Amino acid sequence: MEFLSVFILFIHIVAGALTLIAGPVAIFYNFRDPRKHRLAGKIFFYAMLVVCVTSIAGYLKRPEQVFFQFLLGIAVLVGANVLRGVRAIRLMKGGAVTRFDFTYMIMMGLAGVWMLGMSGRLFFQGAMIAFPILFGVFGLATTSDVAANFRSYLHPERLHRLDWYRAHVGAMLGAFTASTTAFTVNAAPFLPWYLQWFGPTLLILPLQIYFGRMLKRQKSRTLQQTAAVSAG
């Protein structure tokens, strides 16, 4: 049993390192080289799934510890996000919304509600303030995100193909943020807790805003060109 635990931890570390390498490569080649972006993105996707599964295994070994309860919630959120990111590309290419899309979004929503509940419970129990804040922030962000995406899945015809690509970029950057956060928490204990947990978000959020605005401008130009062709 001890060998299995060590092996799972080793796989988790290797997969986590791959996400930290493949993630920036995919970000760098986004809009620059689609082939390299896809290759790095596939490595990131599969490595992140391994990270999520091994994180759940780690929780099962220590289910009573709040730290691993939080990592369980993050693992579910990240797993759902990378699935959503891949599915967004399929939908951008004309694929149909399926029950599978609603399934992982429901899982994500339940995880968000659970994290909000944990935030309230830990706060009233007088736990270290870091965990109520962390559970609350991630839970609130997740439930808000799920509500917005459910509307998209219920009415996919209202979305432009670039809207789906923006969803892809946002989901993958969100997953990369979580992976980087796990790294700083485990490898940078010398930092204050708020920088360990929220530092990666503060660093990566500007990228999300930048790509989001870029895609909005691109969508606007595309619609204007389409309207001009139709009018001509």
VOGURO-754209 format. One record per residue (C-alpha): x, z, y. Coordinates in steps of 0.001 Angstrom, whole numbers, plus 500000, padded with zeros to 6 digits. Last residue first. Layout:
BEGIN
<pt><xx>X</xx><zz>Z</zz><yy>Y</yy></pt>
...
This chain:
BEGIN
<pt><xx>476942</xx><zz>448929</zz><yy>544428</yy></pt>
<pt><xx>474808</xx><zz>452089</zz><yy>544480</yy></pt>
<pt><xx>475587</xx><zz>452808</zz><yy>540818</yy></pt>
<pt><xx>479309</xx><zz>452255</zz><yy>541391</yy></pt>
<pt><xx>479264</xx><zz>454561</zz><yy>544428</yy></pt>
<pt><xx>477338</xx><zz>457266</zz><yy>542529</yy></pt>
<pt><xx>479833</xx><zz>457126</zz><yy>539664</yy></pt>
<pt><xx>482740</xx><zz>457370</zz><yy>542096</yy></pt>
<pt><xx>481143</xx><zz>460354</zz><yy>543836</yy></pt>
<pt><xx>480481</xx><zz>462045</zz><yy>540499</yy></pt>
<pt><xx>484086</xx><zz>461564</zz><yy>539431</yy></pt>
<pt><xx>485411</xx><zz>462855</zz><yy>542743</yy></pt>
<pt><xx>483257</xx><zz>465997</zz><yy>542468</yy></pt>
<pt><xx>484349</xx><zz>466560</zz><yy>538869</yy></pt>
<pt><xx>487998</xx><zz>466286</zz><yy>539876</yy></pt>
<pt><xx>487449</xx><zz>468763</zz><yy>542694</yy></pt>
<pt><xx>485773</xx><zz>471207</zz><yy>540295</yy></pt>
<pt><xx>488572</xx><zz>470658</zz><yy>537779</yy></pt>
<pt><xx>491219</xx><zz>471567</zz><yy>540357</yy></pt>
<pt><xx>489225</xx><zz>474590</zz><yy>541483</yy></pt>
<pt><xx>489035</xx><zz>475930</zz><yy>537937</yy></pt>
<pt><xx>492695</xx><zz>475179</zz><yy>537282</yy></pt>
<pt><xx>493756</xx><zz>477168</zz><yy>540355</yy></pt>
<pt><xx>491323</xx><zz>480047</zz><yy>539752</yy></pt>
<pt><xx>492446</xx><zz>480408</zz><yy>536151</yy></pt>
<pt><xx>496082</xx><zz>480225</zz><yy>537222</yy></pt>
<pt><xx>495474</xx><zz>482913</zz><yy>539877</yy></pt>
<pt><xx>494011</xx><zz>485135</zz><yy>537115</yy></pt>
<pt><xx>497212</xx><zz>484932</zz><yy>535051</yy></pt>
<pt><xx>499368</xx><zz>487409</zz><yy>536996</yy></pt>
<pt><xx>496661</xx><zz>489936</zz><yy>537873</yy></pt>
<pt><xx>495327</xx><zz>489779</zz><yy>534313</yy></pt>
<pt><xx>498818</xx><zz>490289</zz><yy>532893</yy></pt>
<pt><xx>499266</xx><zz>493425</zz><yy>535071</yy></pt>
<pt><xx>495906</xx><zz>494930</zz><yy>534062</yy></pt>
<pt><xx>496780</xx><zz>496827</zz><yy>530885</yy></pt>
<pt><xx>500471</xx><zz>497635</zz><yy>531271</yy></pt>
<pt><xx>500205</xx><zz>497728</zz><yy>535059</yy></pt>
<pt><xx>497349</xx><zz>500271</zz><yy>534920</yy></pt>
<pt><xx>499212</xx><zz>502369</zz><yy>532353</yy></pt>
<pt><xx>502280</xx><zz>502775</zz><yy>534584</yy></pt>
<pt><xx>505264</xx><zz>500800</zz><yy>533199</yy></pt>
<pt><xx>507909</xx><zz>502429</zz><yy>530988</yy></pt>
<pt><xx>505724</xx><zz>501788</zz><yy>527936</yy></pt>
<pt><xx>506608</xx><zz>498075</zz><yy>528176</yy></pt>
<pt><xx>506655</xx><zz>496699</zz><yy>524620</yy></pt>
<pt><xx>503349</xx><zz>497873</zz><yy>523125</yy></pt>
<pt><xx>501137</xx><zz>497763</zz><yy>526220</yy></pt>
<pt><xx>502988</xx><zz>494751</zz><yy>527619</yy></pt>
<pt><xx>502502</xx><zz>492775</zz><yy>524394</yy></pt>
<pt><xx>498821</xx><zz>493626</zz><yy>524023</yy></pt>
<pt><xx>498303</xx><zz>492509</zz><yy>527635</yy></pt>
<pt><xx>500042</xx><zz>489204</zz><yy>526922</yy></pt>
<pt><xx>497674</xx><zz>488546</zz><yy>524041</yy></pt>
<pt><xx>494652</xx><zz>489491</zz><yy>526167</yy></pt>
<pt><xx>495752</xx><zz>487178</zz><yy>528978</yy></pt>
<pt><xx>496310</xx><zz>484386</zz><yy>526469</yy></pt>
<pt><xx>492739</xx><zz>484782</zz><yy>525228</yy></pt>
<pt><xx>491417</xx><zz>484596</zz><yy>528782</yy></pt>
<pt><xx>493574</xx><zz>481541</zz><yy>529450</yy></pt>
<pt><xx>492058</xx><zz>479925</zz><yy>526364</yy></pt>
<pt><xx>488491</xx><zz>480688</zz><yy>527407</yy></pt>
<pt><xx>488976</xx><zz>479570</zz><yy>531006</yy></pt>
<pt><xx>490638</xx><zz>476285</zz><yy>530033</yy></pt>
<pt><xx>487935</xx><zz>475423</zz><yy>527514</yy></pt>
<pt><xx>485128</xx><zz>476351</zz><yy>529918</yy></pt>
<pt><xx>486738</xx><zz>474096</zz><yy>532526</yy></pt>
<pt><xx>486792</xx><zz>471345</zz><yy>529916</yy></pt>
<pt><xx>483096</xx><zz>471895</zz><yy>529294</yy></pt>
<pt><xx>482379</xx><zz>471599</zz><yy>533015</yy></pt>
<pt><xx>484492</xx><zz>468433</zz><yy>533012</yy></pt>
<pt><xx>482043</xx><zz>466856</zz><yy>530546</yy></pt>
<pt><xx>479237</xx><zz>467541</zz><yy>533028</yy></pt>
<pt><xx>476767</xx><zz>470261</zz><yy>532156</yy></pt>
<pt><xx>472998</xx><zz>470093</zz><yy>532534</yy></pt>
<pt><xx>472545</xx><zz>468553</zz><yy>529087</yy></pt>
<pt><xx>473979</xx><zz>471691</zz><yy>527537</yy></pt>
<pt><xx>470821</xx><zz>473668</zz><yy>528409</yy></pt>
<pt><xx>470648</xx><zz>476621</zz><yy>525986</yy></pt>
<pt><xx>474408</xx><zz>476540</zz><yy>525474</yy></pt>
<pt><xx>475091</xx><zz>476675</zz><yy>529218</yy></pt>
<pt><xx>472628</xx><zz>479514</zz><yy>529745</yy></pt>
<pt><xx>474288</xx><zz>481404</zz><yy>526903</yy></pt>
<pt><xx>477615</xx><zz>480863</zz><yy>528630</yy></pt>
<pt><xx>476550</xx><zz>482693</zz><yy>531795</yy></pt>
<pt><xx>475172</xx><zz>485670</zz><yy>529855</yy></pt>
<pt><xx>478294</xx><zz>485805</zz><yy>527691</yy></pt>
<pt><xx>480575</xx><zz>485947</zz><yy>530729</yy></pt>
<pt><xx>478608</xx><zz>488801</zz><yy>532297</yy></pt>
<pt><xx>478667</xx><zz>490720</zz><yy>529001</yy></pt>
<pt><xx>482411</xx><zz>490161</zz><yy>528661</yy></pt>
<pt><xx>483381</xx><zz>491173</zz><yy>532193</yy></pt>
<pt><xx>481325</xx><zz>494361</zz><yy>531905</yy></pt>
<pt><xx>482841</xx><zz>495296</zz><yy>528545</yy></pt>
<pt><xx>486406</xx><zz>494527</zz><yy>529640</yy></pt>
<pt><xx>486075</xx><zz>496647</zz><yy>532773</yy></pt>
<pt><xx>484163</xx><zz>499481</zz><yy>531095</yy></pt>
<pt><xx>486402</xx><zz>499788</zz><yy>528026</yy></pt>
<pt><xx>489481</xx><zz>499812</zz><yy>530243</yy></pt>
<pt><xx>488036</xx><zz>502282</zz><yy>532731</yy></pt>
<pt><xx>486816</xx><zz>504681</zz><yy>530034</yy></pt>
<pt><xx>490246</xx><zz>504325</zz><yy>528364</yy></pt>
<pt><xx>492429</xx><zz>505000</zz><yy>531388</yy></pt>
<pt><xx>490500</xx><zz>508122</zz><yy>532435</yy></pt>
<pt><xx>491897</xx><zz>510208</zz><yy>529558</yy></pt>
<pt><xx>488794</xx><zz>511439</zz><yy>527751</yy></pt>
<pt><xx>486342</xx><zz>513820</zz><yy>529418</yy></pt>
<pt><xx>483633</xx><zz>513423</zz><yy>526808</yy></pt>
<pt><xx>481322</xx><zz>512052</zz><yy>529501</yy></pt>
<pt><xx>483814</xx><zz>509293</zz><yy>530290</yy></pt>
<pt><xx>484481</xx><zz>508557</zz><yy>526631</yy></pt>
<pt><xx>480771</xx><zz>508051</zz><yy>525947</yy></pt>
<pt><xx>480216</xx><zz>505865</zz><yy>529012</yy></pt>
<pt><xx>483172</xx><zz>503601</zz><yy>528252</yy></pt>
<pt><xx>482254</xx><zz>503435</zz><yy>524576</yy></pt>
<pt><xx>478798</xx><zz>502176</zz><yy>525522</yy></pt>
<pt><xx>480317</xx><zz>499505</zz><yy>527745</yy></pt>
<pt><xx>482631</xx><zz>498529</zz><yy>524896</yy></pt>
<pt><xx>479683</xx><zz>498280</zz><yy>522514</yy></pt>
<pt><xx>477830</xx><zz>496033</zz><yy>524989</yy></pt>
<pt><xx>480866</xx><zz>493738</zz><yy>525207</yy></pt>
<pt><xx>481319</xx><zz>493640</zz><yy>521433</yy></pt>
<pt><xx>477634</xx><zz>492776</zz><yy>521042</yy></pt>
<pt><xx>478055</xx><zz>489938</zz><yy>523541</yy></pt>
<pt><xx>481101</xx><zz>488542</zz><yy>521756</yy></pt>
<pt><xx>479311</xx><zz>488632</zz><yy>518418</yy></pt>
<pt><xx>476330</xx><zz>486913</zz><yy>520060</yy></pt>
<pt><xx>478695</xx><zz>484255</zz><yy>521465</yy></pt>
<pt><xx>480227</xx><zz>483783</zz><yy>518046</yy></pt>
<pt><xx>476813</xx><zz>483178</zz><yy>516496</yy></pt>
<pt><xx>475409</xx><zz>481061</zz><yy>519341</yy></pt>
<pt><xx>478177</xx><zz>478514</zz><yy>518898</yy></pt>
<pt><xx>477786</xx><zz>478588</zz><yy>515109</yy></pt>
<pt><xx>474096</xx><zz>477845</zz><yy>515501</yy></pt>
<pt><xx>475114</xx><zz>474472</zz><yy>516938</yy></pt>
<pt><xx>475592</xx><zz>472860</zz><yy>520361</yy></pt>
<pt><xx>476011</xx><zz>469113</zz><yy>519852</yy></pt>
<pt><xx>479235</xx><zz>467161</zz><yy>520175</yy></pt>
<pt><xx>479693</xx><zz>464677</zz><yy>522996</yy></pt>
<pt><xx>483442</xx><zz>464830</zz><yy>523616</yy></pt>
<pt><xx>483055</xx><zz>467738</zz><yy>526041</yy></pt>
<pt><xx>481128</xx><zz>469560</zz><yy>523313</yy></pt>
<pt><xx>484071</xx><zz>469232</zz><yy>520925</yy></pt>
<pt><xx>486444</xx><zz>470407</zz><yy>523666</yy></pt>
<pt><xx>484191</xx><zz>473394</zz><yy>524368</yy></pt>
<pt><xx>484255</xx><zz>474207</zz><yy>520639</yy></pt>
<pt><xx>487988</xx><zz>474808</zz><yy>520801</yy></pt>
<pt><xx>487688</xx><zz>477175</zz><yy>523753</yy></pt>
<pt><xx>484674</xx><zz>478940</zz><yy>522270</yy></pt>
<pt><xx>486606</xx><zz>479623</zz><yy>519085</yy></pt>
<pt><xx>489516</xx><zz>480910</zz><yy>521170</yy></pt>
<pt><xx>487134</xx><zz>483162</zz><yy>523086</yy></pt>
<pt><xx>485344</xx><zz>484533</zz><yy>520028</yy></pt>
<pt><xx>488634</xx><zz>485595</zz><yy>518483</yy></pt>
<pt><xx>489773</xx><zz>487124</zz><yy>521780</yy></pt>
<pt><xx>486609</xx><zz>489159</zz><yy>522198</yy></pt>
<pt><xx>486637</xx><zz>490374</zz><yy>518586</yy></pt>
<pt><xx>490319</xx><zz>491358</zz><yy>518813</yy></pt>
<pt><xx>489736</xx><zz>493086</zz><yy>522175</yy></pt>
<pt><xx>486996</xx><zz>495247</zz><yy>520652</yy></pt>
<pt><xx>489247</xx><zz>496176</zz><yy>517735</yy></pt>
<pt><xx>492094</xx><zz>496908</zz><yy>520166</yy></pt>
<pt><xx>489833</xx><zz>499419</zz><yy>521930</yy></pt>
<pt><xx>489029</xx><zz>501150</zz><yy>518676</yy></pt>
<pt><xx>492753</xx><zz>501118</zz><yy>517927</yy></pt>
<pt><xx>493495</xx><zz>503063</zz><yy>521124</yy></pt>
<pt><xx>490539</xx><zz>505377</zz><yy>520556</yy></pt>
<pt><xx>491949</xx><zz>506596</zz><yy>517228</yy></pt>
<pt><xx>489426</xx><zz>507348</zz><yy>514464</yy></pt>
<pt><xx>489583</xx><zz>503894</zz><yy>512896</yy></pt>
<pt><xx>493301</xx><zz>504193</zz><yy>512019</yy></pt>
<pt><xx>493916</xx><zz>501961</zz><yy>508957</yy></pt>
<pt><xx>490809</xx><zz>499888</zz><yy>509601</yy></pt>
<pt><xx>492054</xx><zz>499312</zz><yy>513150</yy></pt>
<pt><xx>495307</xx><zz>497784</zz><yy>511900</yy></pt>
<pt><xx>493368</xx><zz>495399</zz><yy>509643</yy></pt>
<pt><xx>491272</xx><zz>494378</zz><yy>512662</yy></pt>
<pt><xx>494490</xx><zz>493645</zz><yy>514538</yy></pt>
<pt><xx>495696</xx><zz>491566</zz><yy>511565</yy></pt>
<pt><xx>492604</xx><zz>489378</zz><yy>511824</yy></pt>
<pt><xx>492900</xx><zz>488972</zz><yy>515604</yy></pt>
<pt><xx>496623</xx><zz>488165</zz><yy>515523</yy></pt>
<pt><xx>496044</xx><zz>485588</zz><yy>512768</yy></pt>
<pt><xx>493353</xx><zz>483939</zz><yy>514903</yy></pt>
<pt><xx>495788</xx><zz>483931</zz><yy>517819</yy></pt>
<pt><xx>498434</xx><zz>482168</zz><yy>515758</yy></pt>
<pt><xx>495898</xx><zz>479508</zz><yy>514767</yy></pt>
<pt><xx>494845</xx><zz>478821</zz><yy>518353</yy></pt>
<pt><xx>498323</xx><zz>479041</zz><yy>519920</yy></pt>
<pt><xx>499764</xx><zz>476586</zz><yy>517411</yy></pt>
<pt><xx>496842</xx><zz>474245</zz><yy>518073</yy></pt>
<pt><xx>497307</xx><zz>474559</zz><yy>521834</yy></pt>
<pt><xx>501023</xx><zz>473790</zz><yy>521616</yy></pt>
<pt><xx>500223</xx><zz>470561</zz><yy>519793</yy></pt>
<pt><xx>497292</xx><zz>469713</zz><yy>522079</yy></pt>
<pt><xx>499348</xx><zz>470264</zz><yy>525232</yy></pt>
<pt><xx>502208</xx><zz>468194</zz><yy>523851</yy></pt>
<pt><xx>499844</xx><zz>465271</zz><yy>523260</yy></pt>
<pt><xx>497956</xx><zz>465727</zz><yy>526542</yy></pt>
<pt><xx>501141</xx><zz>465583</zz><yy>528678</yy></pt>
<pt><xx>500798</xx><zz>466621</zz><yy>532317</yy></pt>
<pt><xx>497178</xx><zz>467791</zz><yy>532863</yy></pt>
<pt><xx>497932</xx><zz>470908</zz><yy>530737</yy></pt>
<pt><xx>501600</xx><zz>470629</zz><yy>529791</yy></pt>
<pt><xx>502601</xx><zz>473918</zz><yy>531452</yy></pt>
<pt><xx>499577</xx><zz>475813</zz><yy>530131</yy></pt>
<pt><xx>500191</xx><zz>474652</zz><yy>526560</yy></pt>
<pt><xx>503847</xx><zz>475672</zz><yy>526826</yy></pt>
<pt><xx>502867</xx><zz>479029</zz><yy>528355</yy></pt>
<pt><xx>500552</xx><zz>479757</zz><yy>525399</yy></pt>
<pt><xx>502854</xx><zz>478447</zz><yy>522644</yy></pt>
<pt><xx>505572</xx><zz>481021</zz><yy>523326</yy></pt>
<pt><xx>503479</xx><zz>484178</zz><yy>523825</yy></pt>
<pt><xx>501084</xx><zz>483039</zz><yy>521100</yy></pt>
<pt><xx>504015</xx><zz>482563</zz><yy>518723</yy></pt>
<pt><xx>505265</xx><zz>486086</zz><yy>519443</yy></pt>
<pt><xx>501839</xx><zz>487470</zz><yy>518527</yy></pt>
<pt><xx>501883</xx><zz>485535</zz><yy>515245</yy></pt>
<pt><xx>505306</xx><zz>486962</zz><yy>514382</yy></pt>
<pt><xx>504255</xx><zz>490500</zz><yy>515352</yy></pt>
<pt><xx>501004</xx><zz>490341</zz><yy>513375</yy></pt>
<pt><xx>502738</xx><zz>488889</zz><yy>510320</yy></pt>
<pt><xx>505254</xx><zz>491755</zz><yy>510409</yy></pt>
<pt><xx>502472</xx><zz>494327</zz><yy>510831</yy></pt>
<pt><xx>500607</xx><zz>492844</zz><yy>507869</yy></pt>
<pt><xx>503801</xx><zz>492996</zz><yy>505766</yy></pt>
<pt><xx>504467</xx><zz>496611</zz><yy>506765</yy></pt>
<pt><xx>500917</xx><zz>497606</zz><yy>505823</yy></pt>
<pt><xx>501140</xx><zz>495723</zz><yy>502523</yy></pt>
<pt><xx>504450</xx><zz>497413</zz><yy>501675</yy></pt>
<pt><xx>502885</xx><zz>500809</zz><yy>502358</yy></pt>
<pt><xx>500000</xx><zz>500000</zz><yy>500000</yy></pt>
